């Protein structure tokens, strides 16, 4: 997806920013069509696969340009890579006055030549997006690059800024699929280098804030206090949620089930909470927990997208 939020944020921070996207793939390649990175004078974010291909693309992007640049690359000895396939890259330069136009949730623009006339196959894609809300996959069509715009993202609330909370934010924040709200009881609980795009919210009583969280949000509860965790689970069960994960052992979960039942929650409602979270086989290191939890979230999202692609794009 074309992440307009990330592009706008990068432009605000760095001025002119280049975006490099994989437009075509033939044979074996490190990334898929639509994979992209943002490049500015002294940095970059995202990846198109790493290695010499990415290094050369970033160097070319920093040299600037006055329009879209379309290049083809064989992933062979000349690049020091052995994938055996080839990729085409589209490099575009943006600033505050040239944010791309979104039409029906899709960004479509010429990649191979300059023209104002939209080819019929592209018009058909845009029409389906408008009338059926069918979001296309990133693709090069008749010399035009089309990508769904990642304007709306899944809302993910992480409750707790301890070791596991920090590991989760580190793993999940680079993904374009999530808008992360990070909550703890005080501003001093958060690290000084919070990743871009993550909203930190100090809340003396997190349960009061939970009562106002979006009802379609995903939640991960892992504070330093069992009492806070219980209050959050109680509040979120009453509020509504998309998914709710709770860190803890089997013993903690047994106690929580009993206490939540005493608070008036039925077994079906309580069973919607996932506890413990992550993959116990990976161990208890914070990063291992974060990897397991992230894998669970991504598997669920992929399963929903595979079941109903149009609906997933509309909800994302």
C-alpha positions in Angstrom: 0.0 0.0 0.0 1.0 3.6 -0.6 1.4 4.9 3.0 0.5 8.6 2.7 0.8 9.1 6.4 4.4 8.0 6.4 5.2 10.1 3.3 3.6 13.2 4.8 5.4 12.7 8.1 8.8 12.3 6.3 8.2 15.4 4.2 7.4 17.4 7.3 10.6 16.2 8.9 13.0 16.2 6.0 11.7 18.4 3.2 11.9 16.7 -0.2 11.6 12.9 0.0 12.0 10.3 -2.7 9.8 7.2 -2.7 11.1 4.0 -4.4 8.6 1.3 -5.1 8.9 -2.2 -6.7 6.8 -1.8 -9.8 7.4 -5.2 -11.5 9.0 -8.5 -10.5 10.1 -11.3 -12.9 11.4 -14.5 -11.4 12.9 -14.6 -8.0 13.3 -11.3 -6.1 13.8 -10.3 -2.5 10.5 -8.2 -2.3 7.1 -8.2 -3.9 5.4 -5.6 -6.1 4.4 -2.6 -4.0 7.3 -2.9 -1.5 8.7 0.6 -1.0 11.1 2.8 0.8 11.4 6.5 1.5 14.7 8.2 1.0 15.9 11.6 2.0 19.3 13.4 2.2 20.7 11.7 5.3 18.4 8.7 5.9 15.7 6.4 4.7 12.9 4.1 6.0 11.3 1.0 4.7 13.1 -1.5 2.4 12.8 -2.9 -1.1 14.9 -5.9 -0.2 18.3 -4.7 1.0 21.7 -5.4 -0.6 23.2 -3.7 -3.6 19.8 -3.1 -5.3 18.6 -1.0 -2.4 21.9 0.8 -1.9 22.0 1.8 -5.6 18.4 2.8 -5.6 18.8 5.0 -2.5 21.9 6.6 -4.0 20.1 7.4 -7.2 17.1 8.8 -5.3 19.3 11.2 -3.3 20.7 12.6 -6.6 17.2 13.9 -7.3 15.1 14.2 -10.4 12.4 16.3 -12.0 9.9 13.5 -12.6 9.2 9.8 -12.1 12.2 7.5 -13.0 11.5 4.0 -14.1 14.5 1.6 -14.1 14.9 -2.2 -14.7 17.5 -4.3 -12.8 18.7 -7.8 -13.3 19.4 -9.4 -9.9 22.6 -11.1 -11.0 26.4 -10.7 -10.6 26.4 -7.1 -11.6 24.6 -6.2 -8.4 26.3 -8.9 -6.3 23.0 -10.7 -5.9 22.0 -14.2 -6.9 18.2 -14.1 -6.8 18.1 -14.8 -10.5 15.1 -12.6 -11.3 14.7 -9.0 -12.2 12.8 -6.0 -10.8 11.6 -2.7 -12.1 11.7 0.3 -9.8 9.7 3.5 -9.9 11.4 6.4 -8.1 9.3 9.5 -7.5 10.2 12.8 -5.7 7.7 14.5 -3.4 7.5 17.7 -1.3 4.8 19.5 0.6 3.3 20.8 -2.7 3.2 17.5 -4.5 1.4 14.9 -2.3 -0.2 12.4 -4.6 -3.9 12.5 -5.3 -6.1 9.7 -4.0 -9.1 8.6 -6.2 -11.5 6.2 -4.6 -8.8 4.9 -2.3 -6.3 4.3 -5.1 -3.2 6.3 -6.2 -2.7 5.9 -10.0 -0.1 7.8 -12.0 2.0 7.4 -15.1 5.3 5.6 -14.6 6.7 5.0 -18.0 5.7 8.2 -19.8 4.1 11.6 -19.2 0.5 11.7 -20.1 -2.8 13.1 -18.7 -4.9 10.5 -20.4 -5.8 7.6 -18.1 -5.7 4.2 -19.9 -9.0 2.3 -20.0 -7.7 -0.7 -17.8 -6.7 1.9 -15.2 -10.1 3.6 -15.4 -11.7 0.2 -14.9 -9.7 -0.4 -11.7 -10.7 3.0 -10.4 -14.4 2.4 -11.3 -14.4 -0.9 -9.4 -12.8 0.8 -6.4 -15.6 3.5 -6.5 -18.6 1.3 -7.2 -17.7 -2.0 -5.5 -15.0 -0.8 -3.0 -12.6 -3.4 -4.6 -9.1 -2.3 -3.7 -6.5 -3.5 -6.3 -3.2 -5.1 -5.6 -0.2 -2.9 -6.5 0.6 -3.3 -10.2 2.0 -1.7 -13.3 -0.9 -1.4 -15.8 -0.4 0.1 -19.3 2.5 2.1 -18.1 0.7 3.4 -15.0 1.5 2.4 -11.4 -1.6 1.8 -9.3 -1.5 1.2 -5.5 -4.2 1.2 -2.8 -3.7 4.1 -0.4 -3.1 3.1 3.2 -5.0 6.0 4.7 -6.9 4.1 7.3 -5.0 1.5 9.5 -5.8 -1.0 12.2 -6.0 0.7 15.6 -3.6 -1.1 18.0 -3.5 -0.1 21.7 -0.6 -1.3 23.7 -1.1 -1.0 27.5 2.2 -0.9 29.3 5.6 0.5 28.5 7.8 -2.0 30.3 10.2 -4.4 28.6 7.6 -6.4 26.7 5.7 -3.2 25.7 8.9 -1.6 24.3 9.7 -4.8 22.4 6.3 -4.9 20.9 6.4 -1.3 19.8 9.9 -1.9 18.3 8.6 -4.9 16.2 5.2 -3.6 15.2 5.8 0.2 14.6 7.6 -0.2 11.2 4.6 -2.1 9.8 2.3 0.2 7.8 -0.8 -1.8 8.9 -1.1 -0.4 12.4 -1.8 2.9 14.1 -0.3 2.4 17.5 -1.5 4.1 20.7 0.8 3.4 23.6 -0.5 3.9 27.1 1.1 3.8 30.6 0.6 5.6 33.9 3.1 8.4 33.5 5.2 10.1 30.9 8.4 8.9 32.5 7.4 5.3 31.8 8.1 5.8 28.0 11.6 5.7 26.4 13.0 8.9 25.1 13.2 7.6 21.5 9.6 6.6 20.7 9.3 5.5 17.0 7.7 7.8 14.5 3.9 7.3 14.2 3.4 5.9 17.7 1.1 8.0 19.9 2.1 7.9 23.6 -0.6 8.6 26.2 0.2 9.0 29.9 -2.9 8.1 31.9 -2.9 8.0 35.7 -5.9 5.6 35.5 -5.7 3.6 32.2 -9.1 2.0 32.7 -10.7 5.4 32.4 -9.0 5.9 29.1 -10.0 2.4 27.9 -13.6 3.4 28.3 -13.2 5.7 25.3 -11.0 3.5 23.1 -12.3 2.7 19.6 -14.6 -0.4 19.7 -12.8 -1.9 16.6 -9.4 -1.6 18.1 -6.9 -4.4 18.9 -5.6 -4.3 22.5 -2.5 -5.9 24.1 -2.6 -5.6 27.9 0.8 -6.0 29.7 1.2 -3.4 32.4 3.3 -3.7 35.6 0.2 -4.2 37.7 -2.2 -7.2 37.9 -4.8 -4.8 39.3 -4.5 -2.5 36.3 -4.6 -5.4 33.9 -7.8 -6.7 35.5 -9.4 -3.2 35.4 -8.5 -2.9 31.7 -9.9 -6.3 30.8 -13.1 -5.5 32.7 -13.5 -2.1 31.0 -12.7 -3.4 27.5 -15.2 -6.2 27.9 -17.8 -3.6 28.6 -16.6 -1.2 25.9 -16.1 -3.7 23.0 -13.0 -4.5 21.0 -11.7 -6.3 17.9 -9.3 -8.4 19.8 -7.8 -8.4 23.3 -4.6 -10.1 24.4 -3.4 -10.4 28.0 0.1 -11.2 29.1 0.3 -13.8 31.8 0.7 -17.4 32.9 -1.9 -20.1 33.0 -2.3 -19.4 36.8 -2.9 -15.7 36.2 -5.4 -16.4 33.5 -7.3 -18.8 35.8 -7.5 -16.1 38.5 -8.6 -13.5 36.0 -11.4 -15.7 34.6 -12.7 -16.2 38.1 -12.5 -12.5 38.9 -14.0 -11.3 35.6 -16.9 -13.8 36.1 -17.5 -12.2 39.6 -17.6 -8.8 37.9 -20.5 -10.1 35.8 -18.9 -11.2 32.5 -20.2 -14.4 31.0 -17.9 -17.3 29.8 -18.4 -16.4 26.1 -17.3 -12.8 26.6 -14.3 -13.9 28.8 -13.2 -16.4 26.2 -12.7 -13.6 23.7 -9.6 -12.7 25.7 -6.4 -14.4 24.5 -4.1 -15.3 27.4 -1.3 -16.1 27.5 -0.2 -14.1 24.4 2.7 -15.0 22.1 4.3 -18.4 21.5 5.5 -20.1 24.7 7.9 -22.3 22.7 9.9 -19.1 21.9 10.7 -18.4 25.5 10.0 -15.5 27.9 12.5 -13.0 26.6 10.7 -9.7 25.8 11.7 -9.8 22.2 10.7 -13.4 21.9 7.3 -12.6 23.3 7.0 -9.7 20.9 7.9 -11.8 17.9 5.3 -14.4 18.9 2.6 -11.8 19.5 3.3 -10.0 16.3 3.1 -13.3 14.3 -0.3 -14.0 15.8 -1.6 -10.6 14.9 -0.2 -10.8 11.3 -1.6 -14.3 10.8 -5.1 -13.2 11.8 -4.9 -10.1 9.6 -3.7 -12.2 6.6 -6.4 -14.8 7.2 -9.1 -12.1 7.1 -7.6 -10.6 4.0 -7.5 -13.9 2.2 -11.1 -14.6 3.2 -12.5 -11.3 2.0 -9.9 -9.0 0.3 -12.2 -6.1 -0.4 -13.6 -6.0 3.1 -10.2 -6.2 4.7 -8.9 -3.2 2.7 -12.0 -1.2 3.6 -11.5 -2.0 7.3 -7.7 -1.6 7.4 
